[in-house]
């Protein structure tokens, strides 16, 4: 790219941002945002510094897109908050909060009033309205209903080394921390998965699934081996 071509490209980028500014979009710094031609952004939406929005993306009104976020070919509803996260070829419903450091991969559909928190990855999955995953979770090839809570460290084990498999979780289910959901399984409405469980079979609605070895404490074990410290 020549210097002249670069200057023309930069001028076009600034012009696109200025058009959006005039239409009611708020910018922290139009000199550090990269918005492709054709992107649609509703009025009242705030765009922070170092944000990239590209492809056939539509963003609703009164959203907050904070710094270091990238949105590509996605549809974002109204009142959505996105913080330092990546969203590709997916949709996000109204009043949902994404991030910080979340990764929404292609083929995902996040409902309204959801939470996809820090270091949560969603791939080719659906989250019903009100479903929340606050941190450190992988949701791959899964269909989750409404008002589900996923604890820290939940993993949908969707790949057996040869094929990808899909799981379903019903409305109002509770998935405890550090649980492995080994696909394909179905977890019914209102079911509870105990923390630390590895789920390999279907769980009926309203059932409690405990899939872990019972704890055993051996008294004095450390002291007998000279490991005991006062």
C-alpha positions as CSV (number, residue, x, y, z in Angstrom):
1,X,0.0,0.0,0.0
2,X,1.4,3.4,-1.0
3,X,1.3,6.4,1.3
4,X,-1.4,8.0,-0.8
5,X,-3.6,4.8,-0.6
6,X,-3.1,4.7,3.1
7,X,-4.2,8.3,3.6
8,X,-7.3,7.7,1.4
9,X,-8.2,4.6,3.4
10,X,-7.7,6.5,6.7
11,X,-9.8,9.4,5.5
12,X,-12.6,7.0,4.5
13,X,-12.5,5.3,7.9
14,X,-12.8,8.7,9.7
15,X,-15.6,9.7,7.5
16,X,-17.6,6.6,8.3
17,X,-17.1,7.2,12.0
18,X,-18.2,10.9,11.6
19,X,-21.4,9.8,9.8
20,X,-22.2,7.5,12.7
21,X,-21.4,10.3,15.2
22,X,-23.8,12.6,13.4
23,X,-26.5,9.8,13.6
24,X,-26.3,9.6,17.4
25,X,-23.5,7.1,18.0
26,X,-21.1,8.1,20.8
27,X,-17.3,7.6,20.4
28,X,-14.5,7.8,22.9
29,X,-12.0,8.4,20.1
30,X,-13.0,8.1,16.4
31,X,-9.3,8.0,15.6
32,X,-8.9,4.5,17.1
33,X,-12.1,2.7,15.9
34,X,-12.2,0.6,12.7
35,X,-15.7,0.2,11.3
36,X,-16.4,-1.4,7.9
37,X,-18.6,0.2,5.3
38,X,-22.2,-1.1,5.7
39,X,-22.1,-1.6,9.5
40,X,-25.3,-0.4,11.2
41,X,-25.2,1.1,14.7
42,X,-28.2,2.5,16.6
43,X,-28.2,5.9,18.3
44,X,-27.2,6.1,21.9
45,X,-24.6,3.3,21.5
46,X,-21.2,4.0,22.9
47,X,-18.0,2.8,21.1
48,X,-14.8,2.8,23.1
49,X,-11.2,3.0,21.8
50,X,-9.5,0.3,19.8
51,X,-12.8,-1.3,18.7
52,X,-13.1,-3.2,15.4
53,X,-16.6,-3.7,13.8
54,X,-16.6,-5.5,10.5
55,X,-18.7,-7.4,8.0
56,X,-22.5,-7.4,7.9
57,X,-22.9,-6.3,11.5
58,X,-25.9,-4.7,13.0
59,X,-25.8,-3.2,16.5
60,X,-28.9,-1.9,18.3
61,X,-29.5,1.2,20.4
62,X,-28.0,2.2,23.7
63,X,-25.3,-0.5,23.7
64,X,-21.9,-0.1,25.4
65,X,-19.0,-1.5,23.3
66,X,-15.9,-1.1,25.4
67,X,-12.3,-1.0,24.4
68,X,-10.4,-3.8,22.6
69,X,-13.6,-5.6,21.3
70,X,-14.0,-7.1,17.9
71,X,-17.4,-7.8,16.3
72,X,-17.6,-9.5,12.9
73,X,-20.7,-10.3,10.9
74,X,-23.0,-10.4,13.9
75,X,-26.3,-9.0,15.1
76,X,-26.3,-7.3,18.5
77,X,-29.6,-6.3,20.2
78,X,-30.4,-3.2,22.2
79,X,-28.8,-2.4,25.6
80,X,-26.0,-4.9,25.2
81,X,-22.7,-4.5,27.0
82,X,-19.5,-5.9,25.5
83,X,-16.2,-5.6,27.2
84,X,-12.9,-6.6,25.6
85,X,-14.4,-9.5,23.8
86,X,-14.7,-11.1,20.4
87,X,-17.9,-12.0,18.6
88,X,-18.0,-13.7,15.2
89,X,-21.0,-14.6,13.0
90,X,-23.4,-14.8,15.9
91,X,-26.3,-13.0,17.5
92,X,-26.7,-11.5,21.0
93,X,-30.1,-10.6,22.5
94,X,-31.2,-7.4,24.2
95,X,-29.7,-6.4,27.6
96,X,-27.1,-9.2,27.6
97,X,-23.6,-8.7,29.0
98,X,-20.5,-10.1,27.3
99,X,-17.0,-10.2,28.8
100,X,-14.5,-9.2,29.7
101,X,-12.4,-11.5,27.6
102,X,-15.3,-13.7,26.2
103,X,-15.1,-15.4,22.9
104,X,-18.4,-16.0,20.9
105,X,-17.5,-18.2,18.0
106,X,-19.5,-18.6,14.7
107,X,-23.0,-20.1,14.8
108,X,-23.9,-19.0,18.4
109,X,-27.1,-17.4,19.5
110,X,-27.2,-15.7,22.9
111,X,-30.6,-14.8,24.2
112,X,-31.9,-11.8,26.1
113,X,-30.7,-10.9,29.6
114,X,-27.8,-13.4,29.5
115,X,-24.3,-13.2,30.9
116,X,-21.3,-14.6,29.1
117,X,-18.5,-13.6,31.5
118,X,-14.7,-13.5,31.6
119,X,-12.9,-16.3,29.8
120,X,-16.1,-18.0,28.6
121,X,-16.0,-19.4,25.1
122,X,-19.2,-20.2,23.2
123,X,-19.1,-22.2,20.0
124,X,-22.0,-23.1,17.7
125,X,-24.4,-23.1,20.7
126,X,-27.6,-21.4,21.8
127,X,-28.2,-19.8,25.2
128,X,-31.9,-19.1,26.1
129,X,-33.0,-15.9,27.8
130,X,-31.6,-15.3,31.2
131,X,-28.9,-18.0,31.1
132,X,-25.7,-17.1,32.8
133,X,-22.1,-18.3,32.6
134,X,-20.0,-15.9,34.7
135,X,-16.5,-17.2,34.1
136,X,-14.0,-19.9,32.9
137,X,-16.4,-22.1,30.9
138,X,-16.5,-23.8,27.5
139,X,-19.9,-24.2,25.8
140,X,-19.4,-26.1,22.6
141,X,-22.1,-27.6,20.4
142,X,-24.9,-27.3,23.0
143,X,-28.4,-26.0,23.2
144,X,-29.1,-24.4,26.6
145,X,-32.6,-23.4,27.7
146,X,-33.7,-20.4,29.7
147,X,-32.5,-19.2,33.2
148,X,-29.7,-21.8,33.5
149,X,-26.8,-21.1,35.8
150,X,-23.4,-22.5,34.8
151,X,-20.7,-22.4,37.5
152,X,-17.0,-21.7,37.1
153,X,-15.0,-24.3,35.1
154,X,-17.9,-26.1,33.3
155,X,-16.8,-27.8,30.1
156,X,-19.0,-29.3,27.4
157,X,-16.9,-32.2,26.2
158,X,-18.1,-32.2,22.6
159,X,-15.3,-33.9,20.7
160,X,-14.4,-37.6,21.0
161,X,-11.3,-37.4,18.9
162,X,-13.2,-38.2,15.7
163,X,-16.6,-36.6,15.8
164,X,-18.3,-33.6,17.4
165,X,-21.4,-34.3,19.5
166,X,-24.2,-32.1,20.8
167,X,-25.9,-31.8,24.2
168,X,-29.1,-30.2,25.5
169,X,-29.8,-28.5,28.9
170,X,-33.3,-27.8,29.9
171,X,-34.8,-24.6,31.4
172,X,-33.8,-23.7,35.0
173,X,-31.1,-26.3,35.3
174,X,-28.1,-25.6,37.5
175,X,-24.6,-26.8,36.5
176,X,-22.2,-26.8,39.4
177,X,-18.6,-25.7,39.2
178,X,-16.0,-27.9,37.5
179,X,-18.5,-30.2,35.9
180,X,-17.8,-32.0,32.6
181,X,-20.8,-32.6,30.3
182,X,-19.7,-35.4,28.0
183,X,-21.8,-35.1,24.9
184,X,-24.2,-36.3,23.7
185,X,-26.3,-36.0,26.8
186,X,-29.6,-34.4,27.7
187,X,-30.1,-32.7,31.0
188,X,-33.8,-32.1,31.9
189,X,-35.6,-29.0,33.1
190,X,-34.7,-28.0,36.7
191,X,-32.0,-30.6,37.0
192,X,-29.0,-30.0,39.3
193,X,-25.5,-31.2,38.5
194,X,-23.3,-31.4,41.6
195,X,-19.9,-29.6,41.5
196,X,-17.1,-31.7,40.2
197,X,-19.3,-34.2,38.4
198,X,-18.5,-35.8,35.0
199,X,-21.9,-36.4,33.3
200,X,-22.0,-39.2,30.7
201,X,-25.7,-40.2,30.9
202,X,-28.9,-38.3,30.5
203,X,-30.3,-36.6,33.6
204,X,-34.0,-36.5,34.2
205,X,-35.8,-33.2,35.0
206,X,-35.7,-32.1,38.6
207,X,-33.0,-34.7,39.4
208,X,-29.8,-34.3,41.2
209,X,-26.8,-35.8,39.4
210,X,-23.7,-36.6,41.5
211,X,-21.0,-38.2,39.4
212,X,-17.8,-38.2,41.4
213,X,-15.9,-40.4,43.8
214,X,-16.8,-40.1,47.5
215,X,-14.2,-38.1,49.5
216,X,-12.0,-40.2,51.8
217,X,-9.7,-38.6,54.4
218,X,-6.7,-40.6,55.8
219,X,-5.8,-39.2,59.2
220,X,-2.2,-38.5,60.0
221,X,-1.0,-39.4,56.4
222,X,1.2,-36.4,56.0
223,X,2.8,-36.6,59.5
224,X,3.7,-40.3,59.0
225,X,5.7,-39.4,55.9
226,X,7.5,-36.4,57.5
227,X,5.5,-33.9,55.6
228,X,3.7,-32.5,58.6
229,X,4.4,-28.9,59.5
230,X,3.1,-26.9,62.5
